Amino acid sequence: MKNLLRVVTGILRVRSDNGFLLPEVDDKDWTILYKLVEGEIMKAFKSWKSIFNVMLTGEGSLVKWTTEFEKQNDDVPDPVRYGEFLTTWTKNVDTYLLNN
């Protein structure tokens, strides 16, 4: 599982120039916490955390994304498209890991 977290960490660090900060990798709980500190998203949100957690299942594993955010104001829509992005991104990582 450490290899999976390191692969995921390496892939997401590409975005670090656009505002991602990697404050914590928890190998024991197979969790990565990302805190967004700048960039386009921060124009609409006061705070943003994405938590990536891998959970073992029978023959494979599941990924759970949790997003914690605070909107700049009540007029900001819910961040549905970011959830869709994380789903697509996770599927792409899954495909990559299965083929390499």
Residue frames relative to the residue before (quaternion, step in Angstrom):
aa qw qx qy qz dx dy dz
M 1.0000 0.0000 0.0000 0.0000 0.00 0.00 0.00
K 0.5724 0.5847 -0.3936 0.4191 3.61 1.06 -0.61
N 0.6335 0.5361 -0.3382 0.4437 3.59 0.99 -0.76
L 0.6306 0.5213 -0.3363 0.4664 3.58 0.99 -0.78
L 0.6721 0.4854 -0.3124 0.4638 3.60 0.83 -0.89
R 0.6522 0.5007 -0.3271 0.4657 3.59 0.98 -0.71
V 0.6251 0.5155 -0.3419 0.4760 3.62 0.99 -0.72
V 0.6697 0.4878 -0.2976 0.4744 3.57 0.87 -0.95
T 0.6328 0.5297 -0.3325 0.4566 3.57 0.95 -0.84
G 0.6695 0.5063 -0.3025 0.4515 3.58 0.89 -0.89
I 0.6569 0.5064 -0.3110 0.4641 3.57 0.97 -0.81
L 0.7215 0.4448 -0.2691 0.4574 3.59 0.80 -0.91
R 0.5787 0.5910 -0.3870 0.4075 3.60 1.11 -0.48
V 0.4966 0.6387 -0.4292 0.4014 3.58 1.19 -0.31
R 0.6932 0.4710 -0.2641 0.4773 3.55 1.08 -0.73
S 0.4216 0.7416 -0.4599 0.2465 3.62 1.17 -0.16
D 0.6289 0.5359 -0.3433 0.4466 3.61 1.06 -0.63
N 0.6963 0.4492 -0.2662 0.4925 3.59 1.22 -0.40
G 0.7774 -0.3982 0.1793 0.4527 3.56 1.15 0.39
F 0.5517 0.5999 -0.4276 0.3910 3.61 1.13 -0.10
L 0.1025 -0.7540 0.6467 0.0529 3.51 -1.14 0.75
L 0.2346 -0.7748 0.5713 0.1353 3.58 -0.87 0.88
P 0.0698 -0.8469 0.5258 0.0371 3.59 0.03 1.20
E 0.8421 0.0698 0.0090 0.5348 3.62 1.04 -0.53
V 0.0278 -0.7256 0.6872 0.0221 3.53 -1.11 0.89
D 0.1067 -0.7978 0.5929 0.0256 3.57 -0.67 1.12
D 0.2478 -0.8052 0.5249 0.1216 3.58 -0.13 1.31
K 0.6161 0.5675 -0.3492 0.4200 3.59 1.06 -0.69
D 0.7794 0.2933 -0.1479 0.5336 3.59 0.90 -0.95
W 0.3826 -0.7522 0.4570 0.2810 3.59 1.33 0.07
T 0.4672 0.6640 -0.4229 0.4025 3.51 0.91 1.03
I 0.0954 -0.7480 0.6537 0.0639 3.53 -1.18 0.74
L 0.1558 -0.7775 0.6054 0.0681 3.57 -0.89 0.98
Y 0.0825 -0.7771 0.6236 0.0215 3.55 -0.83 1.06
K 0.1061 -0.7653 0.6323 0.0564 3.53 -0.98 0.90
L 0.2842 -0.7541 0.5697 0.1613 3.56 -0.70 1.08
V 0.1180 -0.8366 0.5341 0.0293 3.56 -0.75 1.02
E 0.7935 0.0384 -0.0403 0.6060 3.60 1.25 -0.19
G 0.5252 0.6406 -0.4620 0.3168 3.55 -1.27 0.11
E 0.7849 -0.3621 0.2409 0.4414 3.55 -1.37 0.01
I 0.6485 0.5398 -0.3315 0.4221 3.59 0.88 -0.92
M 0.6719 0.5281 -0.3056 0.4198 3.57 0.99 -0.80
K 0.5165 0.6073 -0.4344 0.4191 3.60 1.23 -0.04
A 0.7448 0.3721 -0.2005 0.5164 3.58 1.17 -0.60
F 0.7819 0.2987 -0.1397 0.5290 3.59 1.18 -0.52
K 0.4543 -0.6788 0.5116 0.2668 3.56 -1.03 0.84
S 0.7946 -0.0119 0.0293 0.6063 3.56 1.04 -0.75
W 0.0227 -0.7927 0.6087 -0.0241 3.55 -1.21 0.64
K 0.0453 0.7667 -0.6381 0.0536 3.56 -0.85 1.06
S 0.1019 -0.7529 0.6466 0.0677 3.54 -1.08 0.81
I 0.1218 -0.7935 0.5956 0.0274 3.55 -0.78 1.07
F 0.1553 -0.7808 0.6046 0.0260 3.54 -0.73 1.20
N 0.0429 0.8097 -0.5805 0.0749 3.59 -0.59 1.14
V 0.2075 -0.7631 0.6038 0.1001 3.57 -0.92 1.00
M 0.0769 -0.7890 0.6096 0.0062 3.56 -0.89 1.03
L 0.4020 -0.7213 0.5128 0.2350 3.57 -0.79 1.04
T 0.0465 -0.7497 0.6595 0.0287 3.53 -1.17 0.75
G 0.8441 -0.2038 0.1312 0.4783 3.60 -1.21 0.33
E 0.8484 -0.0281 0.0692 0.5240 3.58 -0.02 -1.27
G 0.7866 0.2467 -0.1370 0.5492 3.58 1.18 -0.05
S 0.4392 -0.6603 0.5211 0.3155 3.52 -1.02 -0.84
L 0.2982 -0.7093 0.6079 0.1962 3.52 -1.36 0.31
V 0.2482 -0.7380 0.6046 0.1681 3.54 -1.19 0.56
K 0.1019 -0.7721 0.6258 0.0428 3.52 -0.97 0.93
W 0.1456 -0.7576 0.6326 0.0682 3.54 -0.86 1.05
T 0.0498 -0.7562 0.6519 0.0286 3.56 -0.99 0.88
T 0.0916 -0.7895 0.6056 0.0399 3.56 -0.87 0.93
E 0.0972 -0.7665 0.6344 0.0251 3.52 -0.87 1.06
F 0.1088 0.8096 -0.5651 0.1153 3.57 -0.76 0.99
E 0.1739 -0.7289 0.6467 0.1425 3.51 -1.36 0.36
K 0.3814 -0.7425 0.5084 0.2117 3.57 -0.68 1.11
Q 0.5676 -0.5796 0.4606 0.3602 3.56 -1.22 0.54
N 0.7740 -0.1160 0.0861 0.6164 3.57 1.15 -0.73
D 0.6957 -0.5037 0.3283 0.3931 3.58 -1.29 0.22
D 0.6020 0.5801 -0.3564 0.4172 3.60 1.21 -0.32
V 0.5445 0.6098 -0.3995 0.4149 3.59 1.24 -0.29
P 0.3980 -0.7253 0.5029 0.2502 3.63 -0.75 0.99
D 0.6185 -0.5181 0.4268 0.4085 3.56 -1.25 0.39
P 0.4761 -0.7200 0.4365 0.2538 3.61 -0.97 0.84
V 0.0135 0.8475 -0.5290 0.0405 3.59 0.78 1.03
R 0.6716 0.5203 -0.3204 0.4189 3.61 0.85 -0.87
Y 0.6157 0.5327 -0.3599 0.4557 3.60 1.12 -0.51
G 0.6054 0.5332 -0.3444 0.4803 3.58 1.10 -0.61
E 0.6377 0.5141 -0.3153 0.4792 3.55 1.03 -0.80
F 0.6253 0.5326 -0.3283 0.4663 3.59 1.03 -0.79
L 0.6786 0.4926 -0.2971 0.4566 3.60 0.86 -0.95
T 0.6153 0.5355 -0.3412 0.4671 3.59 1.07 -0.70
T 0.6752 0.4824 -0.2894 0.4772 3.59 0.86 -0.95
W 0.6465 0.5247 -0.3172 0.4540 3.56 0.91 -0.90
T 0.6569 0.5136 -0.3080 0.4580 3.59 0.92 -0.90
K 0.6440 0.5116 -0.3203 0.4701 3.59 0.97 -0.81
N 0.6438 0.5157 -0.3202 0.4659 3.60 1.03 -0.75
V 0.6352 0.5039 -0.3272 0.4853 3.60 1.01 -0.76
D 0.6263 0.5417 -0.3295 0.4535 3.59 0.99 -0.85
T 0.6560 0.5058 -0.3018 0.4721 3.57 0.91 -0.92
Y 0.6496 0.5210 -0.3133 0.4565 3.56 0.93 -0.90
L 0.6922 0.4845 -0.2848 0.4527 3.60 0.85 -0.97
L 0.6542 0.5145 -0.3143 0.4567 3.57 1.02 -0.75
N 0.7386 0.4222 -0.2193 0.4777 3.59 1.10 -0.66
N 0.7396 0.3720 -0.2223 0.5149 3.62 1.23 -0.13
